[in-house]
Amino acid sequence: RVISSELPVISDGGQSYLSRIPKDQCAAIIFTSGTTGIKKGVMLTHNNLIANTSSILQYLNLSSDDRMMVVLPFFYCYGASLLHTHIRVGASLVLDNSPFLGGALNGINDLQCTGFAGVPSTFLIMVHKTPFLSMDFPSLRYFTQAGGHLACSVIHEIARTFPEKKFFVMYGATEATARLSYLPPELLFEKPDSIGKGIPGVTLEVRGEDGKIVNPGEVGEIAASGENIMAGYLGEPEETARVIKDGWYYTGDLATVDNEGFIYIVGRKGTFIKSAGFRVSPQEIEDVIMQVDNVGTCVVFGTSHPILGEAIIACIQSDYNEKRLISSVKKHCTGRLPSHKQPTDIFVLRNLPLNSSGKPDRDAIKRLYLSHDRRTD
């Protein structure tokens, strides 16, 4: 059990010895997951940590009565945020040592946990590989999900199964300490696939190439401003200057907004597939494929093609019969996607390679596809 009262209080006006440490001094260096490129060391200041922790506490309403089941590593910004928030309010953390998520699920009940946090692969494994959806968790108050896009079909299934528990969809980045936005649980069905709006103390804007805020329905890049934005990348001033401009952090995520200002990510810069003269969002195809029964998770990417420019490849994690699954996916896509967005090839694996943060390793998956003759694992 970890109690914050055993540690000096961290506050803006406090007189503890921690208040004498310069707030702009580097407190931690957390490396990015490398999902979209080479890992970089993100320098976070004491003020970054304090500001982001304070914001998260506001919308999650954490108290000393809370107890979090932790399955995420603390070297990952999402895992670190669990540590910081719970220590801050004198709450508890349960560190699960089980190699399988089934053990963590049992631990929620055995140790009376009130919260559970996971990345998309965490929830997909729970839904497809454990008895999660048939279990009862009387002590559990809420779920949080961040670290990438989780298909709304999966989120809605969990929300319908546990209607009395709150499900927070969140969005963030290591460069933003951890968190940038969240969608209130009561809007899960009203705003499907939205990442919500900025958390307290954070301003989010979706800007076009001209730097102006886009109109509803238009696509632009998410830019963020707040005290949680990093000091910079360790030893990489040019990379820092590329993403931080006039105090705004440019995330590289492309999105649209609706008439009420809720944000919807459509893809990431550099990940769009250019096929047959069209720009295709992998996320759109992944969401459609995730609706098919027996699909555990899905990663879509492009590979060089002599006629199309890039072929659309869908890698699916599943234990189901490969031929039947591929047939079902093709049929489903034909009815829901235009021809230029339908996968050129489908690759089935029993297990997807994951990076150290528990996210699908897209580069490793692509290498597997290119190195396998007729794609079997």
Contacts in CASP RR format, 6 or more apart in sequence:
PFRMAT RR
TARGET T0000
AUTHOR 0000-0000-0000
METHOD contacts of the structure
MODEL  1
RVISSELPVISDGGQSYLSRIPKDQCAAIIFTSGTTGIKKGVMLTHNNLI
ANTSSILQYLNLSSDDRMMVVLPFFYCYGASLLHTHIRVGASLVLDNSPF
LGGALNGINDLQCTGFAGVPSTFLIMVHKTPFLSMDFPSLRYFTQAGGHL
ACSVIHEIARTFPEKKFFVMYGATEATARLSYLPPELLFEKPDSIGKGIP
GVTLEVRGEDGKIVNPGEVGEIAASGENIMAGYLGEPEETARVIKDGWYY
TGDLATVDNEGFIYIVGRKGTFIKSAGFRVSPQEIEDVIMQVDNVGTCVV
FGTSHPILGEAIIACIQSDYNEKRLISSVKKHCTGRLPSHKQPTDIFVLR
NLPLNSSGKPDRDAIKRLYLSHDRRTD
1 92 0 8 1.000
2 86 0 8 1.000
2 87 0 8 1.000
2 90 0 8 1.000
2 91 0 8 1.000
2 92 0 8 1.000
2 93 0 8 1.000
3 64 0 8 1.000
3 90 0 8 1.000
3 92 0 8 1.000
4 64 0 8 1.000
4 87 0 8 1.000
4 88 0 8 1.000
4 89 0 8 1.000
4 90 0 8 1.000
4 91 0 8 1.000
5 90 0 8 1.000
7 87 0 8 1.000
8 16 0 8 1.000
8 17 0 8 1.000
8 18 0 8 1.000
9 16 0 8 1.000
9 18 0 8 1.000
10 16 0 8 1.000
10 18 0 8 1.000
10 50 0 8 1.000
10 88 0 8 1.000
11 19 0 8 1.000
12 50 0 8 1.000
13 19 0 8 1.000
18 46 0 8 1.000
21 46 0 8 1.000
22 46 0 8 1.000
23 45 0 8 1.000
23 46 0 8 1.000
23 47 0 8 1.000
23 50 0 8 1.000
24 45 0 8 1.000
24 46 0 8 1.000
24 47 0 8 1.000
24 231 0 8 1.000
25 45 0 8 1.000
25 46 0 8 1.000
26 43 0 8 1.000
26 44 0 8 1.000
26 45 0 8 1.000
26 231 0 8 1.000
27 44 0 8 1.000
27 45 0 8 1.000
27 46 0 8 1.000
27 48 0 8 1.000
27 49 0 8 1.000
28 44 0 8 1.000
28 49 0 8 1.000
28 80 0 8 1.000
29 41 0 8 1.000
29 42 0 8 1.000
29 43 0 8 1.000
29 44 0 8 1.000
29 234 0 8 1.000
30 41 0 8 1.000
30 42 0 8 1.000
30 44 0 8 1.000
30 75 0 8 1.000
30 76 0 8 1.000
30 77 0 8 1.000
30 80 0 8 1.000
30 174 0 8 1.000
31 39 0 8 1.000
31 40 0 8 1.000
31 41 0 8 1.000
31 42 0 8 1.000
31 75 0 8 1.000
31 174 0 8 1.000
32 39 0 8 1.000
32 40 0 8 1.000
32 41 0 8 1.000
32 42 0 8 1.000
32 174 0 8 1.000
32 175 0 8 1.000
33 39 0 8 1.000
33 76 0 8 1.000
33 174 0 8 1.000
33 355 0 8 1.000
33 356 0 8 1.000
33 357 0 8 1.000
33 358 0 8 1.000
33 359 0 8 1.000
34 40 0 8 1.000
34 355 0 8 1.000
35 355 0 8 1.000
35 357 0 8 1.000
35 359 0 8 1.000
35 361 0 8 1.000
35 362 0 8 1.000
36 268 0 8 1.000
36 270 0 8 1.000
36 271 0 8 1.000
36 362 0 8 1.000
37 363 0 8 1.000
40 233 0 8 1.000
40 234 0 8 1.000
40 236 0 8 1.000
40 239 0 8 1.000
41 233 0 8 1.000
41 234 0 8 1.000
41 236 0 8 1.000
42 77 0 8 1.000
42 174 0 8 1.000
42 175 0 8 1.000
42 230 0 8 1.000
42 232 0 8 1.000
42 233 0 8 1.000
42 234 0 8 1.000
43 230 0 8 1.000
43 231 0 8 1.000
43 232 0 8 1.000
43 233 0 8 1.000
43 234 0 8 1.000
44 177 0 8 1.000
44 230 0 8 1.000
44 231 0 8 1.000
45 230 0 8 1.000
45 231 0 8 1.000
47 227 0 8 1.000
48 177 0 8 1.000
48 227 0 8 1.000
48 228 0 8 1.000
48 229 0 8 1.000
48 230 0 8 1.000
48 231 0 8 1.000
49 84 0 8 1.000
49 177 0 8 1.000
51 177 0 8 1.000
51 201 0 8 1.000
51 226 0 8 1.000
51 227 0 8 1.000
51 228 0 8 1.000
52 81 0 8 1.000
52 84 0 8 1.000
52 176 0 8 1.000
52 177 0 8 1.000
52 178 0 8 1.000
52 179 0 8 1.000
52 227 0 8 1.000
52 228 0 8 1.000
53 81 0 8 1.000
53 84 0 8 1.000
53 85 0 8 1.000
53 88 0 8 1.000
54 200 0 8 1.000
55 179 0 8 1.000
55 199 0 8 1.000
55 200 0 8 1.000
55 201 0 8 1.000
55 202 0 8 1.000
55 228 0 8 1.000
56 62 0 8 1.000
56 81 0 8 1.000
56 85 0 8 1.000
56 178 0 8 1.000
56 179 0 8 1.000
56 199 0 8 1.000
57 85 0 8 1.000
57 88 0 8 1.000
57 89 0 8 1.000
58 199 0 8 1.000
58 200 0 8 1.000
59 168 0 8 1.000
59 182 0 8 1.000
59 184 0 8 1.000
59 199 0 8 1.000
59 200 0 8 1.000
60 85 0 8 1.000
60 142 0 8 1.000
60 144 0 8 1.000
60 168 0 8 1.000
62 85 0 8 1.000
62 86 0 8 1.000
62 89 0 8 1.000
62 91 0 8 1.000
63 89 0 8 1.000
63 91 0 8 1.000
64 89 0 8 1.000
64 90 0 8 1.000
64 91 0 8 1.000
65 91 0 8 1.000
65 114 0 8 1.000
66 86 0 8 1.000
66 89 0 8 1.000
66 91 0 8 1.000
66 92 0 8 1.000
66 114 0 8 1.000
66 115 0 8 1.000
66 141 0 8 1.000
67 91 0 8 1.000
67 92 0 8 1.000
67 93 0 8 1.000
67 94 0 8 1.000
67 111 0 8 1.000
67 112 0 8 1.000
67 113 0 8 1.000
67 114 0 8 1.000
67 115 0 8 1.000
67 139 0 8 1.000
68 82 0 8 1.000
68 86 0 8 1.000
68 91 0 8 1.000
68 92 0 8 1.000
68 93 0 8 1.000
68 94 0 8 1.000
68 113 0 8 1.000
68 114 0 8 1.000
68 115 0 8 1.000
68 116 0 8 1.000
68 117 0 8 1.000
69 94 0 8 1.000
69 96 0 8 1.000
69 104 0 8 1.000
69 107 0 8 1.000
69 108 0 8 1.000
69 111 0 8 1.000
69 113 0 8 1.000
69 115 0 8 1.000
69 116 0 8 1.000
69 117 0 8 1.000
70 79 0 8 1.000
70 82 0 8 1.000
70 93 0 8 1.000
70 94 0 8 1.000
70 95 0 8 1.000
70 96 0 8 1.000
70 117 0 8 1.000
71 96 0 8 1.000
71 101 0 8 1.000
71 104 0 8 1.000
71 116 0 8 1.000
71 117 0 8 1.000
71 118 0 8 1.000
71 122 0 8 1.000
72 78 0 8 1.000
72 79 0 8 1.000
72 82 0 8 1.000
72 117 0 8 1.000
72 118 0 8 1.000
72 119 0 8 1.000
72 122 0 8 1.000
72 357 0 8 1.000
73 79 0 8 1.000
73 356 0 8 1.000
73 357 0 8 1.000
74 80 0 8 1.000
74 83 0 8 1.000
75 356 0 8 1.000
76 356 0 8 1.000
76 357 0 8 1.000
77 173 0 8 1.000
77 174 0 8 1.000
77 177 0 8 1.000
77 178 0 8 1.000
78 117 0 8 1.000
78 118 0 8 1.000
78 119 0 8 1.000
78 146 0 8 1.000
78 147 0 8 1.000
78 178 0 8 1.000
78 357 0 8 1.000
79 117 0 8 1.000
79 178 0 8 1.000
80 178 0 8 1.000
81 177 0 8 1.000
81 178 0 8 1.000
81 179 0 8 1.000
82 93 0 8 1.000
82 117 0 8 1.000
83 93 0 8 1.000
85 91 0 8 1.000
86 92 0 8 1.000
86 93 0 8 1.000
94 107 0 8 1.000
94 111 0 8 1.000
94 113 0 8 1.000
96 103 0 8 1.000
96 104 0 8 1.000
96 107 0 8 1.000
98 104 0 8 1.000
100 130 0 8 1.000
101 122 0 8 1.000
101 125 0 8 1.000
101 126 0 8 1.000
101 129 0 8 1.000
101 130 0 8 1.000
101 132 0 8 1.000
102 126 0 8 1.000
102 130 0 8 1.000
102 131 0 8 1.000
102 132 0 8 1.000
104 116 0 8 1.000
105 126 0 8 1.000
105 130 0 8 1.000
105 131 0 8 1.000
105 132 0 8 1.000
105 135 0 8 1.000
107 113 0 8 1.000
108 115 0 8 1.000
108 116 0 8 1.000
108 137 0 8 1.000
108 139 0 8 1.000
108 140 0 8 1.000
109 135 0 8 1.000
109 136 0 8 1.000
109 137 0 8 1.000
109 138 0 8 1.000
109 139 0 8 1.000
112 139 0 8 1.000
113 139 0 8 1.000
113 140 0 8 1.000
114 139 0 8 1.000
114 140 0 8 1.000
114 141 0 8 1.000
114 142 0 8 1.000
115 140 0 8 1.000
115 141 0 8 1.000
115 142 0 8 1.000
115 143 0 8 1.000
115 144 0 8 1.000
116 140 0 8 1.000
116 142 0 8 1.000
116 143 0 8 1.000
116 144 0 8 1.000
117 143 0 8 1.000
117 144 0 8 1.000
117 145 0 8 1.000
117 146 0 8 1.000
118 143 0 8 1.000
118 144 0 8 1.000
118 145 0 8 1.000
118 146 0 8 1.000
118 147 0 8 1.000
119 145 0 8 1.000
119 146 0 8 1.000
119 147 0 8 1.000
119 148 0 8 1.000
119 357 0 8 1.000
119 358 0 8 1.000
119 359 0 8 1.000
120 145 0 8 1.000
120 147 0 8 1.000
120 148 0 8 1.000
120 149 0 8 1.000
120 150 0 8 1.000
120 297 0 8 1.000
120 359 0 8 1.000
121 297 0 8 1.000
121 352 0 8 1.000
121 354 0 8 1.000
121 358 0 8 1.000
121 359 0 8 1.000
121 360 0 8 1.000
122 358 0 8 1.000
123 143 0 8 1.000
123 145 0 8 1.000
123 150 0 8 1.000
123 154 0 8 1.000
123 158 0 8 1.000
124 150 0 8 1.000
124 154 0 8 1.000
124 296 0 8 1.000
124 297 0 8 1.000
124 317 0 8 1.000
126 132 0 8 1.000
127 133 0 8 1.000
127 154 0 8 1.000
127 157 0 8 1.000
127 158 0 8 1.000
127 296 0 8 1.000
128 296 0 8 1.000
133 157 0 8 1.000
133 158 0 8 1.000
133 161 0 8 1.000
137 162 0 8 1.000
137 165 0 8 1.000
140 162 0 8 1.000
140 165 0 8 1.000
141 165 0 8 1.000
141 166 0 8 1.000
142 165 0 8 1.000
142 166 0 8 1.000
142 167 0 8 1.000
142 168 0 8 1.000
142 185 0 8 1.000
143 158 0 8 1.000
143 162 0 8 1.000
143 165 0 8 1.000
143 166 0 8 1.000
143 167 0 8 1.000
143 168 0 8 1.000
144 167 0 8 1.000
144 168 0 8 1.000
144 170 0 8 1.000
145 155 0 8 1.000
145 167 0 8 1.000
145 168 0 8 1.000
145 169 0 8 1.000
145 170 0 8 1.000
146 169 0 8 1.000
146 170 0 8 1.000
146 171 0 8 1.000
146 172 0 8 1.000
146 178 0 8 1.000
146 179 0 8 1.000
147 172 0 8 1.000
147 357 0 8 1.000
147 359 0 8 1.000
148 171 0 8 1.000
148 359 0 8 1.000
149 265 0 8 1.000
149 283 0 8 1.000
149 286 0 8 1.000
149 287 0 8 1.000
150 169 0 8 1.000
151 286 0 8 1.000
151 287 0 8 1.000
151 290 0 8 1.000
151 291 0 8 1.000
152 188 0 8 1.000
152 192 0 8 1.000
152 193 0 8 1.000
152 287 0 8 1.000
153 287 0 8 1.000
153 290 0 8 1.000
153 291 0 8 1.000
154 290 0 8 1.000
155 167 0 8 1.000
155 169 0 8 1.000
155 188 0 8 1.000
155 192 0 8 1.000
156 188 0 8 1.000
156 189 0 8 1.000
156 192 0 8 1.000
158 167 0 8 1.000
159 167 0 8 1.000
159 185 0 8 1.000
159 188 0 8 1.000
159 189 0 8 1.000
166 185 0 8 1.000
167 185 0 8 1.000
167 188 0 8 1.000
168 182 0 8 1.000
168 183 0 8 1.000
168 184 0 8 1.000
168 185 0 8 1.000
169 182 0 8 1.000
169 183 0 8 1.000
169 188 0 8 1.000
169 194 0 8 1.000
169 195 0 8 1.000
169 196 0 8 1.000
170 179 0 8 1.000
170 181 0 8 1.000
170 182 0 8 1.000
170 183 0 8 1.000
170 195 0 8 1.000
171 179 0 8 1.000
171 180 0 8 1.000
171 181 0 8 1.000
171 182 0 8 1.000
171 195 0 8 1.000
171 196 0 8 1.000
171 263 0 8 1.000
171 265 0 8 1.000
172 178 0 8 1.000
172 179 0 8 1.000
172 180 0 8 1.000
172 181 0 8 1.000
173 180 0 8 1.000
173 249 0 8 1.000
173 251 0 8 1.000
174 230 0 8 1.000
175 229 0 8 1.000
175 230 0 8 1.000
175 232 0 8 1.000
175 243 0 8 1.000
175 249 0 8 1.000
175 251 0 8 1.000
176 202 0 8 1.000
176 224 0 8 1.000
176 228 0 8 1.000
176 229 0 8 1.000
176 230 0 8 1.000
176 249 0 8 1.000
177 228 0 8 1.000
177 229 0 8 1.000
177 230 0 8 1.000
178 228 0 8 1.000
179 199 0 8 1.000
179 202 0 8 1.000
179 228 0 8 1.000
180 198 0 8 1.000
180 199 0 8 1.000
180 202 0 8 1.000
180 204 0 8 1.000
180 222 0 8 1.000
180 224 0 8 1.000
180 228 0 8 1.000
180 251 0 8 1.000
181 195 0 8 1.000
181 196 0 8 1.000
181 197 0 8 1.000
181 198 0 8 1.000
181 199 0 8 1.000
181 202 0 8 1.000
181 204 0 8 1.000
181 263 0 8 1.000
182 195 0 8 1.000
182 196 0 8 1.000
182 198 0 8 1.000
182 199 0 8 1.000
183 191 0 8 1.000
183 194 0 8 1.000
183 195 0 8 1.000
183 196 0 8 1.000
183 262 0 8 1.000
184 196 0 8 1.000
187 194 0 8 1.000
187 196 0 8 1.000
187 262 0 8 1.000
191 258 0 8 1.000
191 262 0 8 1.000
193 264 0 8 1.000
193 287 0 8 1.000
194 258 0 8 1.000
194 262 0 8 1.000
194 263 0 8 1.000
194 264 0 8 1.000
195 255 0 8 1.000
195 263 0 8 1.000
195 264 0 8 1.000
195 265 0 8 1.000
196 262 0 8 1.000
196 263 0 8 1.000
197 204 0 8 1.000
197 261 0 8 1.000
197 262 0 8 1.000
197 263 0 8 1.000
198 204 0 8 1.000
201 226 0 8 1.000
201 227 0 8 1.000
201 228 0 8 1.000
202 224 0 8 1.000
202 225 0 8 1.000
202 226 0 8 1.000
202 228 0 8 1.000
203 224 0 8 1.000
203 225 0 8 1.000
203 226 0 8 1.000
204 222 0 8 1.000
204 223 0 8 1.000
204 224 0 8 1.000
204 263 0 8 1.000
205 213 0 8 1.000
205 222 0 8 1.000
205 223 0 8 1.000
205 224 0 8 1.000
205 248 0 8 1.000
206 213 0 8 1.000
206 214 0 8 1.000
206 220 0 8 1.000
206 221 0 8 1.000
206 222 0 8 1.000
206 223 0 8 1.000
206 255 0 8 1.000
206 256 0 8 1.000
206 257 0 8 1.000
206 263 0 8 1.000
207 213 0 8 1.000
207 214 0 8 1.000
207 220 0 8 1.000
207 221 0 8 1.000
207 223 0 8 1.000
208 214 0 8 1.000
208 218 0 8 1.000
208 219 0 8 1.000
208 220 0 8 1.000
208 221 0 8 1.000
209 220 0 8 1.000
214 220 0 8 1.000
214 256 0 8 1.000
214 257 0 8 1.000
216 256 0 8 1.000
216 257 0 8 1.000
216 258 0 8 1.000
216 259 0 8 1.000
216 261 0 8 1.000
217 256 0 8 1.000
217 257 0 8 1.000
217 258 0 8 1.000
218 256 0 8 1.000
219 254 0 8 1.000
219 255 0 8 1.000
219 256 0 8 1.000
219 266 0 8 1.000
220 254 0 8 1.000
220 255 0 8 1.000
220 256 0 8 1.000
221 250 0 8 1.000
221 251 0 8 1.000
221 252 0 8 1.000
221 253 0 8 1.000
221 254 0 8 1.000
221 255 0 8 1.000
221 269 0 8 1.000
222 250 0 8 1.000
222 251 0 8 1.000
222 252 0 8 1.000
222 253 0 8 1.000
222 254 0 8 1.000
222 255 0 8 1.000
222 263 0 8 1.000
222 265 0 8 1.000
223 248 0 8 1.000
223 249 0 8 1.000
223 250 0 8 1.000
223 251 0 8 1.000
224 248 0 8 1.000
224 249 0 8 1.000
224 251 0 8 1.000
225 247 0 8 1.000
225 248 0 8 1.000
225 249 0 8 1.000
229 244 0 8 1.000
229 247 0 8 1.000
229 249 0 8 1.000
230 244 0 8 1.000
230 249 0 8 1.000
232 240 0 8 1.000
232 244 0 8 1.000
233 239 0 8 1.000
233 240 0 8 1.000
243 249 0 8 1.000
243 250 0 8 1.000
243 251 0 8 1.000
243 252 0 8 1.000
244 250 0 8 1.000
252 268 0 8 1.000
252 269 0 8 1.000
253 265 0 8 1.000
253 267 0 8 1.000
253 268 0 8 1.000
253 269 0 8 1.000
254 265 0 8 1.000
254 266 0 8 1.000
254 267 0 8 1.000
254 268 0 8 1.000
254 269 0 8 1.000
255 263 0 8 1.000
255 264 0 8 1.000
255 265 0 8 1.000
255 266 0 8 1.000
255 267 0 8 1.000
256 263 0 8 1.000
256 264 0 8 1.000
256 266 0 8 1.000
257 263 0 8 1.000
257 264 0 8 1.000
258 264 0 8 1.000
265 283 0 8 1.000
266 281 0 8 1.000
266 283 0 8 1.000
266 284 0 8 1.000
267 281 0 8 1.000
267 282 0 8 1.000
267 283 0 8 1.000
271 282 0 8 1.000
271 301 0 8 1.000
272 279 0 8 1.000
272 280 0 8 1.000
272 281 0 8 1.000
272 282 0 8 1.000
273 279 0 8 1.000
273 280 0 8 1.000
273 281 0 8 1.000
273 282 0 8 1.000
273 300 0 8 1.000
273 301 0 8 1.000
273 302 0 8 1.000
273 310 0 8 1.000
273 312 0 8 1.000
274 280 0 8 1.000
274 309 0 8 1.000
274 310 0 8 1.000
275 302 0 8 1.000
275 305 0 8 1.000
275 308 0 8 1.000
275 309 0 8 1.000
275 310 0 8 1.000
275 311 0 8 1.000
275 312 0 8 1.000
275 340 0 8 1.000
275 341 0 8 1.000
275 344 0 8 1.000
276 308 0 8 1.000
276 309 0 8 1.000
276 340 0 8 1.000
277 309 0 8 1.000
277 340 0 8 1.000
278 340 0 8 1.000
278 341 0 8 1.000
280 312 0 8 1.000
280 340 0 8 1.000
280 341 0 8 1.000
282 299 0 8 1.000
282 300 0 8 1.000
282 301 0 8 1.000
282 302 0 8 1.000
283 300 0 8 1.000
284 337 0 8 1.000
284 341 0 8 1.000
285 298 0 8 1.000
285 300 0 8 1.000
285 312 0 8 1.000
285 314 0 8 1.000
285 333 0 8 1.000
285 337 0 8 1.000
285 341 0 8 1.000
285 343 0 8 1.000
286 298 0 8 1.000
286 299 0 8 1.000
286 300 0 8 1.000
286 314 0 8 1.000
288 332 0 8 1.000
288 333 0 8 1.000
288 336 0 8 1.000
288 337 0 8 1.000
289 295 0 8 1.000
289 298 0 8 1.000
289 300 0 8 1.000
289 314 0 8 1.000
289 316 0 8 1.000
289 329 0 8 1.000
289 332 0 8 1.000
289 333 0 8 1.000
289 343 0 8 1.000
290 296 0 8 1.000
290 297 0 8 1.000
290 298 0 8 1.000
291 332 0 8 1.000
292 325 0 8 1.000
292 328 0 8 1.000
292 329 0 8 1.000
292 332 0 8 1.000
293 328 0 8 1.000
294 318 0 8 1.000
294 319 0 8 1.000
294 320 0 8 1.000
294 325 0 8 1.000
294 328 0 8 1.000
295 316 0 8 1.000
295 317 0 8 1.000
295 318 0 8 1.000
295 325 0 8 1.000
295 329 0 8 1.000
296 316 0 8 1.000
296 317 0 8 1.000
296 318 0 8 1.000
297 316 0 8 1.000
297 317 0 8 1.000
297 352 0 8 1.000
297 360 0 8 1.000
298 314 0 8 1.000
298 315 0 8 1.000
298 316 0 8 1.000
298 317 0 8 1.000
299 314 0 8 1.000
299 315 0 8 1.000
299 352 0 8 1.000
299 360 0 8 1.000
299 362 0 8 1.000
299 365 0 8 1.000
300 312 0 8 1.000
300 313 0 8 1.000
300 314 0 8 1.000
300 315 0 8 1.000
300 343 0 8 1.000
301 313 0 8 1.000
301 315 0 8 1.000
301 362 0 8 1.000
301 365 0 8 1.000
301 366 0 8 1.000
302 310 0 8 1.000
302 311 0 8 1.000
302 312 0 8 1.000
302 313 0 8 1.000
302 366 0 8 1.000
303 310 0 8 1.000
303 311 0 8 1.000
303 313 0 8 1.000
303 366 0 8 1.000
303 369 0 8 1.000
303 370 0 8 1.000
304 310 0 8 1.000
304 311 0 8 1.000
305 311 0 8 1.000
305 344 0 8 1.000
308 344 0 8 1.000
311 344 0 8 1.000
311 345 0 8 1.000
312 341 0 8 1.000
312 342 0 8 1.000
312 343 0 8 1.000
312 344 0 8 1.000
313 343 0 8 1.000
313 344 0 8 1.000
313 345 0 8 1.000
313 346 0 8 1.000
313 347 0 8 1.000
313 366 0 8 1.000
313 369 0 8 1.000
314 329 0 8 1.000
314 343 0 8 1.000
314 345 0 8 1.000
314 346 0 8 1.000
314 347 0 8 1.000
315 346 0 8 1.000
315 347 0 8 1.000
315 348 0 8 1.000
315 349 0 8 1.000
315 352 0 8 1.000
315 365 0 8 1.000
315 368 0 8 1.000
315 369 0 8 1.000
316 325 0 8 1.000
316 329 0 8 1.000
316 346 0 8 1.000
316 347 0 8 1.000
316 348 0 8 1.000
316 349 0 8 1.000
317 348 0 8 1.000
317 349 0 8 1.000
317 350 0 8 1.000
317 351 0 8 1.000
317 352 0 8 1.000
318 325 0 8 1.000
318 348 0 8 1.000
318 349 0 8 1.000
318 350 0 8 1.000
319 350 0 8 1.000
322 348 0 8 1.000
322 376 0 8 1.000
325 348 0 8 1.000
326 346 0 8 1.000
326 348 0 8 1.000
329 343 0 8 1.000
329 346 0 8 1.000
330 342 0 8 1.000
330 343 0 8 1.000
330 346 0 8 1.000
333 341 0 8 1.000
333 342 0 8 1.000
333 343 0 8 1.000
334 342 0 8 1.000
345 375 0 8 1.000
347 368 0 8 1.000
347 369 0 8 1.000
347 372 0 8 1.000
347 375 0 8 1.000
348 375 0 8 1.000
348 376 0 8 1.000
348 377 0 8 1.000
349 365 0 8 1.000
349 368 0 8 1.000
349 377 0 8 1.000
350 377 0 8 1.000
351 377 0 8 1.000
352 360 0 8 1.000
352 361 0 8 1.000
352 365 0 8 1.000
353 360 0 8 1.000
353 361 0 8 1.000
353 364 0 8 1.000
353 365 0 8 1.000
353 368 0 8 1.000
354 360 0 8 1.000
354 361 0 8 1.000
355 361 0 8 1.000
355 364 0 8 1.000
368 377 0 8 1.000
369 375 0 8 1.000
END
